[in-house]
């Protein structure tokens, strides 16, 4: 493997899967979501992150961001949602990274937060 990726490449499809780590922080006014794509050293600029917020009643909100260029691991651009736009209750967040040009993908574990 000459491209120095730290992901796991499927020998049949050629798709490389990376670990994605999502972080959620809330304050009095907004929920802020960011994510790191572990081991991804290069994205050609076409990769995107989709952060899917799901309420316990099934309501879904999708927020997209681009990949931030940085030395070492790459990050999804942070996104935020005003708390007054989110109904109270339990929410979960999953981040999906995809770059179809480079055949890269990744999905985070579910992170949960509560809006009072």
C-alpha positions in Angstrom: 0.0 0.0 0.0 1.8 3.1 -1.3 -0.6 5.8 -0.4 0.2 5.8 3.4 -3.4 5.7 4.4 -4.2 4.4 7.9 -7.6 3.1 6.9 -8.7 -0.4 6.0 -9.0 -1.1 2.3 -11.5 -3.7 1.0 -9.7 -5.8 -1.6 -12.8 -6.3 -3.7 -14.4 -2.9 -3.8 -11.2 -0.9 -3.3 -13.0 1.3 -0.7 -10.9 2.5 2.2 -12.7 2.9 5.5 -11.6 5.2 8.2 -12.5 5.6 11.9 -14.5 8.8 12.5 -14.8 10.3 16.0 -17.7 12.7 16.6 -17.7 15.3 19.4 -20.8 17.2 20.5 -20.8 20.2 22.8 -23.8 22.2 23.8 -24.1 25.5 25.6 -27.0 27.8 26.4 -27.7 28.6 22.7 -26.4 25.9 20.4 -25.3 22.4 19.8 -21.9 22.2 18.0 -20.8 19.0 16.2 -17.3 18.3 15.0 -15.5 15.2 13.9 -12.1 13.8 13.3 -11.2 11.3 10.5 -8.4 9.2 12.1 -5.5 8.3 9.8 -6.8 10.3 6.8 -3.8 12.1 5.5 -5.1 13.4 2.2 -8.5 14.4 0.9 -8.6 15.8 -2.7 -11.2 18.4 -1.7 -14.2 16.5 -2.8 -14.8 14.7 0.5 -17.8 15.6 2.7 -19.1 14.9 6.1 -22.8 14.5 6.8 -23.8 14.8 10.5 -27.2 13.2 11.0 -29.1 14.3 14.1 -31.9 11.9 15.0 -34.5 12.7 17.7 -35.9 9.8 19.8 -39.2 10.4 17.9 -37.5 9.7 14.6 -37.1 13.3 13.4 -33.9 13.6 11.3 -31.8 16.7 10.6 -28.7 16.5 8.2 -25.9 19.0 8.4 -23.0 18.8 5.9 -19.5 20.1 6.1 -16.3 20.0 4.1 -12.9 18.5 5.1 -10.6 20.9 6.8 -7.0 20.8 5.6 -4.6 20.2 8.5 -1.3 18.4 9.1 -1.9 14.9 10.2 -5.4 13.7 10.8 -8.2 15.5 8.9 -11.3 17.1 10.5 -14.8 17.7 9.3 -15.7 21.3 9.5 -17.7 22.0 12.6 -21.5 22.6 12.3 -23.9 24.0 14.8 -27.7 24.2 15.3 -29.5 26.7 17.5 -31.1 24.9 20.4 -34.3 26.7 19.8 -34.5 24.9 16.4 -34.2 21.5 18.2 -37.1 20.0 20.1 -36.4 18.9 23.7 -35.6 15.3 24.4 -32.8 12.9 23.5 -30.9 13.3 20.2 -28.3 11.1 18.7 -25.6 12.1 16.1 -23.7 10.0 13.6 -21.1 11.4 11.2 -20.5 9.8 7.8 -17.5 10.7 5.7 -17.4 10.0 2.0 -15.1 10.8 -0.9 -16.3 8.9 -4.0 -13.4 10.1 -6.1 -10.8 8.5 -3.8 -13.1 5.7 -2.6 -12.9 6.7 1.0 -15.6 6.4 3.6 -16.1 6.3 7.3 -18.8 6.4 9.9 -18.7 7.4 13.6 -20.2 5.7 16.5 -23.5 7.2 17.8 -23.1 10.1 20.2 -26.1 11.2 22.2 -27.1 14.4 23.9 -30.2 15.8 25.6 -32.0 19.0 25.1 -34.0 20.1 28.2 
